[in-house]
């Protein structure tokens, strides 16, 4: 099974936040995340992503406070982008 990528609109993110699925992962740093985030989202900074996904499920949960996503789990990723 290959991976897919698509854009999720505001209503889709709102529904995921309220329902708790799909998983919403915020890839900004911890400080930016603490300053404001989507309800029900989890922080997993982009520079840590590769290493984090290689952790055991137990170590991942201990470090990030949510379950290691399954390889086929649907995920919404979010970050802050500034256009100039």
C-alpha positions in Angstrom: 0.0 0.0 0.0 1.4 3.4 -1.0 1.1 6.6 0.9 -1.2 9.3 -0.2 -1.1 13.0 0.4 -3.9 15.5 0.1 -5.0 18.9 1.5 -7.5 18.9 4.3 -9.8 22.0 4.6 -10.8 23.7 7.8 -14.0 21.6 8.1 -12.0 18.4 7.8 -9.5 19.5 10.5 -12.3 20.7 12.8 -14.1 17.3 12.4 -10.9 15.4 13.1 -10.2 17.6 16.2 -13.7 16.9 17.5 -13.8 13.2 16.6 -10.1 12.4 17.5 -9.6 10.8 14.1 -7.6 11.0 11.9 -4.7 11.7 14.2 -3.5 15.4 14.0 0.3 15.8 14.4 1.8 19.3 14.7 5.4 19.2 13.4 6.4 22.6 14.9 8.7 22.8 17.8 7.5 22.5 21.4 7.7 26.2 22.1 5.5 27.1 19.0 3.1 24.3 19.9 2.7 25.6 23.5 1.9 29.0 22.1 -1.2 27.7 20.3 -2.3 24.5 18.7 -5.3 22.7 17.2 -7.3 21.0 20.0 -6.7 17.2 20.1 -3.4 17.6 18.2 -0.1 16.2 19.3 3.4 17.8 19.0 6.0 15.8 17.1 8.7 18.2 15.9 9.8 17.6 12.3 13.5 17.3 13.1 12.6 14.4 15.5 10.2 12.6 13.1 12.5 10.0 11.7 14.0 9.0 15.0 10.6 9.1 16.7 9.0 6.7 14.3 11.9 4.2 14.9 11.2 4.0 18.6 9.4 1.1 20.2 5.7 1.8 20.9 6.4 2.0 24.6 9.3 4.5 24.2 7.4 6.6 21.7 4.4 6.9 24.1 6.7 7.8 27.0 8.4 10.5 25.1 5.5 12.0 23.1 2.4 11.2 25.3 0.4 9.5 22.4 0.5 6.1 20.7 3.0 5.4 17.9 0.9 5.7 14.8 0.4 2.6 12.8 2.0 2.5 9.3 -1.4 2.6 7.7 -3.0 5.1 10.1 -4.5 8.2 8.5 -2.7 11.4 9.8 -3.2 15.1 9.4 0.1 17.0 9.8 0.1 20.7 10.5 2.7 23.4 10.8 2.9 27.2 10.7 3.8 28.6 7.3 4.5 32.3 6.8 4.2 33.6 3.3 6.1 36.8 2.4 
